[in-house]
């Protein structure tokens, strides 16, 4: 796949499973709920596997995806969250 080509992505922000997942993650947020920037940073941190914390995604910047799913296989957030 050409890295400069457009890919259609479904954010599914109104999908029930997406909303429930975000609310579940937000339960762990202990900061100021009126600080939108801090909340977005928290979601970014909580969504990735790092420092021994299990997140929604595990980054792989290589080319061997035999132990997971190739990034270009996904079409939207709901597919990831449902799995």
VMD Tcl script that builds the backbone (N, CA, C; Angstrom):
set m [mol new atoms 249]
animate dup $m
set s [atomselect $m all]
$s set {name element resname resid chain x y z} {
  {N N UNK 1 A 0.840 -1.181 0.000}
  {CA C UNK 1 A 0.000 0.000 0.000}
  {C C UNK 1 A 0.885 1.244 0.000}
  {N N UNK 2 A 0.530 2.196 -0.797}
  {CA C UNK 2 A 1.243 3.461 -0.851}
  {C C UNK 2 A 0.938 4.247 0.412}
  {N N UNK 3 A 1.970 4.681 1.148}
  {CA C UNK 3 A 1.748 5.367 2.416}
  {C C UNK 3 A 1.110 6.740 2.243}
  {N N UNK 4 A 1.037 7.242 1.020}
  {CA C UNK 4 A 0.431 8.540 0.776}
  {C C UNK 4 A -1.011 8.450 0.300}
  {N N UNK 5 A -1.552 7.249 0.233}
  {CA C UNK 5 A -2.923 7.098 -0.252}
  {C C UNK 5 A -3.918 7.298 0.893}
  {N N UNK 6 A -5.102 7.752 0.545}
  {CA C UNK 6 A -6.143 7.999 1.539}
  {C C UNK 6 A -6.770 6.685 1.995}
  {N N UNK 7 A -7.129 6.626 3.259}
  {CA C UNK 7 A -7.800 5.465 3.814}
  {C C UNK 7 A -9.050 5.964 4.527}
  {N N UNK 8 A -10.193 5.385 4.192}
  {CA C UNK 8 A -11.438 5.750 4.854}
  {C C UNK 8 A -11.420 5.151 6.261}
  {N N UNK 9 A -11.784 5.962 7.266}
  {CA C UNK 9 A -11.762 5.503 8.642}
  {C C UNK 9 A -13.082 5.853 9.308}
  {N N UNK 10 A -13.670 4.890 9.992}
  {CA C UNK 10 A -14.911 5.106 10.734}
  {C C UNK 10 A -14.569 5.274 12.213}
  {N N UNK 11 A -14.768 6.469 12.744}
  {CA C UNK 11 A -14.468 6.715 14.153}
  {C C UNK 11 A -15.507 6.083 15.073}
  {N N UNK 12 A -16.719 5.930 14.600}
  {CA C UNK 12 A -17.802 5.256 15.337}
  {C C UNK 12 A -18.010 5.870 16.715}
  {N N UNK 13 A -17.871 7.178 16.805}
  {CA C UNK 13 A -17.976 7.824 18.107}
  {C C UNK 13 A -19.372 7.729 18.713}
  {N N UNK 14 A -20.382 7.391 17.899}
  {CA C UNK 14 A -21.735 7.245 18.417}
  {C C UNK 14 A -22.122 5.785 18.607}
  {N N UNK 15 A -21.181 4.898 18.379}
  {CA C UNK 15 A -21.404 3.475 18.560}
  {C C UNK 15 A -21.457 3.162 20.061}
  {N N UNK 16 A -22.386 2.328 20.477}
  {CA C UNK 16 A -22.550 2.014 21.900}
  {C C UNK 16 A -21.281 1.431 22.517}
  {N N UNK 17 A -20.641 0.496 21.844}
  {CA C UNK 17 A -19.447 -0.131 22.419}
  {C C UNK 17 A -18.299 0.878 22.547}
  {N N UNK 18 A -18.206 1.817 21.610}
  {CA C UNK 18 A -17.174 2.854 21.691}
  {C C UNK 18 A -17.413 3.731 22.910}
  {N N UNK 19 A -18.637 4.187 23.080}
  {CA C UNK 19 A -18.973 5.039 24.217}
  {C C UNK 19 A -18.738 4.322 25.540}
  {N N UNK 20 A -19.168 3.071 25.639}
  {CA C UNK 20 A -18.979 2.313 26.880}
  {C C UNK 20 A -17.501 2.103 27.191}
  {N N UNK 21 A -16.693 1.857 26.158}
  {CA C UNK 21 A -15.255 1.692 26.362}
  {C C UNK 21 A -14.635 2.979 26.874}
  {N N UNK 22 A -14.982 4.106 26.264}
  {CA C UNK 22 A -14.431 5.390 26.702}
  {C C UNK 22 A -14.850 5.732 28.120}
  {N N UNK 23 A -16.104 5.455 28.473}
  {CA C UNK 23 A -16.555 5.714 29.838}
  {C C UNK 23 A -15.820 4.821 30.836}
  {N N UNK 24 A -15.566 3.572 30.451}
  {CA C UNK 24 A -14.813 2.656 31.308}
  {C C UNK 24 A -13.391 3.174 31.536}
  {N N UNK 25 A -12.747 3.621 30.484}
  {CA C UNK 25 A -11.386 4.161 30.602}
  {C C UNK 25 A -11.397 5.435 31.443}
  {N N UNK 26 A -12.419 6.258 31.265}
  {CA C UNK 26 A -12.516 7.520 32.000}
  {C C UNK 26 A -12.663 7.309 33.506}
  {N N UNK 27 A -13.160 6.154 33.925}
  {CA C UNK 27 A -13.276 5.865 35.358}
  {C C UNK 27 A -11.921 5.923 36.058}
  {N N UNK 28 A -10.845 5.628 35.328}
  {CA C UNK 28 A -9.500 5.639 35.912}
  {C C UNK 28 A -8.871 7.027 35.926}
  {N N UNK 29 A -9.517 8.002 35.303}
  {CA C UNK 29 A -8.959 9.355 35.233}
  {C C UNK 29 A -9.198 10.069 36.556}
  {N N UNK 30 A -8.142 10.522 37.186}
  {CA C UNK 30 A -8.231 11.165 38.498}
  {C C UNK 30 A -8.014 12.674 38.427}
  {N N UNK 31 A -7.827 13.210 37.232}
  {CA C UNK 31 A -7.533 14.630 37.081}
  {C C UNK 31 A -8.778 15.494 37.016}
  {N N UNK 32 A -8.568 16.717 36.590}
  {CA C UNK 32 A -9.626 17.718 36.465}
  {C C UNK 32 A -10.479 17.392 35.241}
  {N N UNK 33 A -11.744 17.102 35.457}
  {CA C UNK 33 A -12.637 16.722 34.356}
  {C C UNK 33 A -13.028 17.897 33.467}
  {N N UNK 34 A -12.659 19.102 33.843}
  {CA C UNK 34 A -12.947 20.251 32.983}
  {C C UNK 34 A -11.762 20.572 32.075}
  {N N UNK 35 A -10.645 19.866 32.238}
  {CA C UNK 35 A -9.445 20.101 31.433}
  {C C UNK 35 A -9.430 19.125 30.250}
  {N N UNK 36 A -9.988 19.577 29.129}
  {CA C UNK 36 A -10.132 18.719 27.954}
  {C C UNK 36 A -8.778 18.223 27.451}
  {N N UNK 37 A -7.768 19.087 27.450}
  {CA C UNK 37 A -6.440 18.671 26.980}
  {C C UNK 37 A -5.886 17.531 27.826}
  {N N UNK 38 A -6.035 17.610 29.124}
  {CA C UNK 38 A -5.533 16.559 30.008}
  {C C UNK 38 A -6.299 15.251 29.791}
  {N N UNK 39 A -7.596 15.348 29.561}
  {CA C UNK 39 A -8.396 14.145 29.323}
  {C C UNK 39 A -7.969 13.459 28.030}
  {N N UNK 40 A -7.746 14.233 26.977}
  {CA C UNK 40 A -7.294 13.659 25.703}
  {C C UNK 40 A -5.936 13.003 25.872}
  {N N UNK 41 A -5.021 13.641 26.608}
  {CA C UNK 41 A -3.713 13.037 26.872}
  {C C UNK 41 A -3.876 11.732 27.646}
  {N N UNK 42 A -4.787 11.718 28.615}
  {CA C UNK 42 A -5.024 10.502 29.387}
  {C C UNK 42 A -5.539 9.373 28.496}
  {N N UNK 43 A -6.500 9.674 27.612}
  {CA C UNK 43 A -7.015 8.657 26.687}
  {C C UNK 43 A -5.908 8.120 25.789}
  {N N UNK 44 A -5.039 8.999 25.326}
  {CA C UNK 44 A -3.922 8.571 24.483}
  {C C UNK 44 A -3.019 7.622 25.256}
  {N N UNK 45 A -2.700 7.986 26.488}
  {CA C UNK 45 A -1.842 7.146 27.321}
  {C C UNK 45 A -2.519 5.809 27.622}
  {N N UNK 46 A -3.799 5.869 27.991}
  {CA C UNK 46 A -4.520 4.661 28.394}
  {C C UNK 46 A -4.808 3.719 27.230}
  {N N UNK 47 A -4.789 4.233 26.015}
  {CA C UNK 47 A -5.137 3.385 24.870}
  {C C UNK 47 A -3.965 2.571 24.342}
  {N N UNK 48 A -2.754 2.851 24.803}
  {CA C UNK 48 A -1.590 2.121 24.302}
  {C C UNK 48 A -0.965 1.269 25.404}
  {N N UNK 49 A -0.426 0.143 25.004}
  {CA C UNK 49 A 0.251 -0.757 25.926}
  {C C UNK 49 A 1.634 -0.179 26.192}
  {N N UNK 50 A 1.875 0.208 27.437}
  {CA C UNK 50 A 3.176 0.762 27.786}
  {C C UNK 50 A 3.430 0.618 29.277}
  {N N UNK 51 A 4.683 0.557 29.635}
  {CA C UNK 51 A 5.094 0.468 31.035}
  {C C UNK 51 A 4.367 -0.641 31.792}
  {N N UNK 52 A 4.089 -1.749 31.120}
  {CA C UNK 52 A 3.428 -2.869 31.756}
  {C C UNK 52 A 1.923 -2.726 31.884}
  {N N UNK 53 A 1.377 -1.559 31.518}
  {CA C UNK 53 A -0.079 -1.373 31.565}
  {C C UNK 53 A -0.685 -1.904 30.286}
  {N N UNK 54 A -1.735 -2.666 30.411}
  {CA C UNK 54 A -2.425 -3.154 29.223}
  {C C UNK 54 A -3.343 -2.068 28.707}
  {N N UNK 55 A -3.181 -1.710 27.453}
  {CA C UNK 55 A -4.026 -0.724 26.818}
  {C C UNK 55 A -4.854 -1.376 25.725}
  {N N UNK 56 A -5.475 -0.561 24.912}
  {CA C UNK 56 A -6.297 -1.069 23.817}
  {C C UNK 56 A -5.414 -1.531 22.664}
  {N N UNK 57 A -4.325 -0.821 22.416}
  {CA C UNK 57 A -3.442 -1.106 21.285}
  {C C UNK 57 A -2.008 -1.327 21.740}
  {N N UNK 58 A -1.279 -2.122 20.971}
  {CA C UNK 58 A 0.156 -2.283 21.187}
  {C C UNK 58 A 0.848 -1.856 19.902}
  {N N UNK 59 A 1.719 -0.876 20.018}
  {CA C UNK 59 A 2.409 -0.367 18.837}
  {C C UNK 59 A 3.433 -1.344 18.294}
  {N N UNK 60 A 3.579 -1.362 16.982}
  {CA C UNK 60 A 4.579 -2.182 16.308}
  {C C UNK 60 A 5.038 -1.385 15.100}
  {N N UNK 61 A 6.219 -0.837 15.168}
  {CA C UNK 61 A 6.716 0.020 14.093}
  {C C UNK 61 A 7.528 -0.764 13.079}
  {N N UNK 62 A 7.503 -2.091 13.178}
  {CA C UNK 62 A 8.229 -2.932 12.243}
  {C C UNK 62 A 7.357 -3.352 11.069}
  {N N UNK 63 A 7.724 -4.452 10.460}
  {CA C UNK 63 A 6.963 -4.941 9.312}
  {C C UNK 63 A 6.447 -6.361 9.536}
  {N N UNK 64 A 6.748 -6.966 10.685}
  {CA C UNK 64 A 6.280 -8.318 10.998}
  {C C UNK 64 A 5.076 -8.220 11.926}
  {N N UNK 65 A 3.887 -8.530 11.404}
  {CA C UNK 65 A 2.660 -8.460 12.182}
  {C C UNK 65 A 2.079 -9.846 12.425}
  {N N UNK 66 A 2.925 -10.868 12.409}
  {CA C UNK 66 A 2.448 -12.245 12.545}
  {C C UNK 66 A 1.790 -12.502 13.901}
  {N N UNK 67 A 2.125 -11.708 14.917}
  {CA C UNK 67 A 1.511 -11.902 16.233}
  {C C UNK 67 A 0.359 -10.928 16.497}
  {N N UNK 68 A -0.116 -10.257 15.452}
  {CA C UNK 68 A -1.204 -9.297 15.619}
  {C C UNK 68 A -1.903 -9.029 14.300}
  {N N UNK 69 A -2.393 -7.817 14.148}
  {CA C UNK 69 A -3.124 -7.422 12.950}
  {C C UNK 69 A -2.395 -6.274 12.272}
  {N N UNK 70 A -2.205 -6.393 10.980}
  {CA C UNK 70 A -1.564 -5.326 10.219}
  {C C UNK 70 A -2.411 -4.058 10.310}
  {N N UNK 71 A -1.799 -2.907 10.566}
  {CA C UNK 71 A -2.567 -1.667 10.751}
  {C C UNK 71 A -3.504 -1.321 9.599}
  {N N UNK 72 A -3.125 -1.632 8.386}
  {CA C UNK 72 A -3.971 -1.297 7.232}
  {C C UNK 72 A -5.187 -2.209 7.110}
  {N N UNK 73 A -5.275 -3.251 7.945}
  {CA C UNK 73 A -6.427 -4.155 7.902}
  {C C UNK 73 A -7.649 -3.549 8.587}
  {N N UNK 74 A -7.427 -2.581 9.459}
  {CA C UNK 74 A -8.531 -1.971 10.207}
  {C C UNK 74 A -9.242 -0.928 9.358}
  {N N UNK 75 A -10.556 -0.846 9.534}
  {CA C UNK 75 A -11.370 0.148 8.827}
  {C C UNK 75 A -11.968 1.181 9.773}
  {N N UNK 76 A -11.865 0.934 11.077}
  {CA C UNK 76 A -12.449 1.885 12.004}
  {C C UNK 76 A -12.242 1.518 13.462}
  {N N UNK 77 A -12.528 2.470 14.323}
  {CA C UNK 77 A -12.348 2.302 15.760}
  {C C UNK 77 A -13.249 1.224 16.339}
  {N N UNK 78 A -14.468 1.121 15.843}
  {CA C UNK 78 A -15.397 0.138 16.400}
  {C C UNK 78 A -14.899 -1.287 16.218}
  {N N UNK 79 A -14.242 -1.569 15.102}
  {CA C UNK 79 A -13.685 -2.913 14.877}
  {C C UNK 79 A -12.627 -3.239 15.932}
  {N N UNK 80 A -11.788 -2.277 16.231}
  {CA C UNK 80 A -10.727 -2.479 17.211}
  {C C UNK 80 A -11.318 -2.687 18.592}
  {N N UNK 81 A -12.245 -1.828 18.991}
  {CA C UNK 81 A -12.836 -1.907 20.326}
  {C C UNK 81 A -13.687 -3.167 20.483}
  {N N UNK 82 A -14.381 -3.573 19.436}
  {CA C UNK 82 A -15.196 -4.793 19.525}
  {C C UNK 82 A -14.336 -6.029 19.693}
  {N N UNK 83 A -13.147 -6.013 19.095}
  {CA C UNK 83 A -12.283 -7.182 19.219}
  {C C UNK 83 A -11.639 -7.196 20.592}
}
mol reanalyze $m
mol bondsrecalc $m
mol representation Tube
mol addrep $m
